[in-house]
């Protein structure tokens, strides 16, 4: 049997990759990449010449079986996403589950993931929190928001820049305009920023200054 490594990659600053991740990627027989063009730049920077294969949300259902056969043949395979830790709102879960079912060894390396620095930077309670990732775009969104309105733990969301204002508007509507919110964007990059305040204040800020880049939103839980 081979082995599957889940290897986190930097969310922005290339210096955030671990020495161990570089070692694993160099020694693997194959790297599964969410976008081979994006990952190709990272691998070139660190002089990693391991072959790559595309493995993303649109093809992972079809490719899992083939990857499992490669692992069974004795190959060591590493999976990476465009940024951060695979399987956290990115491809990877289906393959990990399949490996466990087939009793193939899986090891997840520690490393970069966007929500941890955003959560700590927020100043909101982080002893207990719930990771929500991306909200449903249409179907189920209202139901989810109504449910989360009663959540007492700090909530963590991922959002795209062109949907942030809409989502902050929904937070005002369902959670209340005074619910505390922290928006971190472009973490580890040159223009990194965190905007904190009441949901309405943060909404007004990004309505007047449309955001760019990757975004993590931290929302205060309901106070009982």
N, C-alpha and C positions, 0 to 999 in steps of 0.2 A: 504493500500500500504506500501511496505517496502521502503528501501532507499539504493542507491549504493554509496559507498565511494571509491574514487580513492586515494590510499595511496602510496606516494613515499617511496622507500626504499633506503638505502645507496648505493652509487656507488662503495664503497670500504671500507672506515672507518666506522665501525658499530656505532660509536658515532654520526654520522650525521643523524640518524633517529630522528624525533621529538617526544617529549613527547606525543603530541596529536595523532600521528600516532600509537604509542604503545597502547594508550588508545582505539582507534578505532578498532585496530586489536584484542584486548582482548575482546571487547564488541560485536563484530560482531557475527552473527550466522554462517557465512561461509566466508572463504577466497578463492578467485580465484587466483591461482598462476601459473605463466608462467612455472616454473619447481618446482614441489613440493619437490624435493630433495634439490635443492639450497635454496629455501625458508624455508624448514624445519630446516636448520641450524640457520637461522636468528630467526625464531620463538622460537626455543629451547633456544637460547642465552638470549632472553628477556622473557622467561617463558610464552610464549603465546600458549595456548592449544586449540585454535579455530580450528575446522575441516577445512581441505583444499580440494579443487577440482582443477584438472588440467584445465587450460584455456590458450592455446597458439595459435600461428599463424596457426598451422596445424589443429586445431579442433574448433576454435572460431566460424566459420560459423555454425557448427552443434550444438554447445552448447549454443549459445545466446538464443534461444527459451526456453530452459529448465531453464536458469538463470532468464529470464523474468518472467516465471511462479512462480519461487520461490519468486521473489521480489513482485509479485502481491499477494502472499499468506501472505505477511507481514514480510518476512525475511529482516534482515539488512545484506548486503553483502559488503565486501571490496575486491577490486581487486589490486593485486600487480604484479610487474614484477621482473625479476631477479635482476635488479638494476635500480635506477632512477624512473622517473614518468611514469606510464603506459600510453599508447597511443602515446608517443613520440618515434617513430620508434620501438614500441613494441605493443603487443595486448592491446585492450581497446577501440579503436575508435568505432568499430562495436557495442559493448555493450552500450556505452554511447549514441550513435545515437538511438539505439532501445529503451532505457529507455526514451529518450526525446519524441520519437514518441508515447510511451505508457503513457506519462505523469507521469513517475516515477521519484521521486526526485533524483538528482545526486549532489554530492559535492566532489570537488577535493581539497585535502589538499595541502598546499604549502610544498615544500621539495626538496630533492636532484634531480638534473638533470645534466648530464655531460656537456652540451654545454655552460652553463652560466659561470662557472669558466674558461673554456677554452677560451671563447670569451673575458672575462675581462683580463685574463693573456696574451693574444696575443699582446696587445698594439695597435691593429688595431681599426679603428673607430667602435664604437658600439652603436652610437645614432640611426643608421639605419642598419639593417642586414636582411639577408634572410636565413632561415633554410632549407637546402636541404636534410638532413639526408643521407641515402645511395644512391649513384648514381646507375643507372641501371647497371646490371652486363654485359649484352650483348646488347640486343635489346633496342634501344633508347638512348644508352650511348653517341654516337657521336653527335646525334642531341641535347641532353641536354647540352653537353659541349660547342657546338657552340653557343647555346643560352646564356649560362652563361658567355661566353667570353665577352659579352656586358653588363653584370650586373655591375652597379656602386656601389651597396651596398656591404658591407662585407658579405662573404658567409660562412656558417657553414656546415661542412660535418662530417658524421660518417664513419669510415672505419675499416676493419679488418686488423690485422698486416700483414697477408700474401698477402694482396692486396695493401698495402700502397705504395710501390715503383712503382707499375704499375700506380696507380692513380696520384702520384706526377709527373710521366713521362708525363701523359696526361695533367696535369696542365701546365707543361712546353711547351707542344706542342700547346695547345689551348689558354692559357692565356699569354704565354711568360715566358722566363726563369728568368726574373727580377721581376715578380709579387711576392709581399711579401706573405709569408706563415708562419703559426705558427702551429706546431703539438704538441698537449698535449696528453700524454699517462699515464695510470695508475694513474689517478687523485685520490687524497686523500689516495693513498697507499704508501708503503715504498719507492718504486722506481719511484715515480712521477717525470716526467720531461717535460719541454716544450722547443722545439727547434724552433727557429725563424730565418728567413732570406729569401733571394731570393729563388724562387722555385727550381732552379738548385742546390743551396747550400744545401738545405734541402734534395733534392733527393740524392745528393752525400753522405750526412751524413748517411742516412738510407740504401743506397746501400752497404756501407761498414760496417754498424752496423744494421743488421736486427732487426726490432722492435718486442717487445712482448707486450701483454696486450691490453686493450681497448683504442681506439684512437679517438680523435676529431681533425679535421683539419679546421683551420680558414684561409680563403683566402681573400686577399685584393680585393676590387672591382676595376673595370676599371676606370682609371683616364681620364676624358674628357678634 
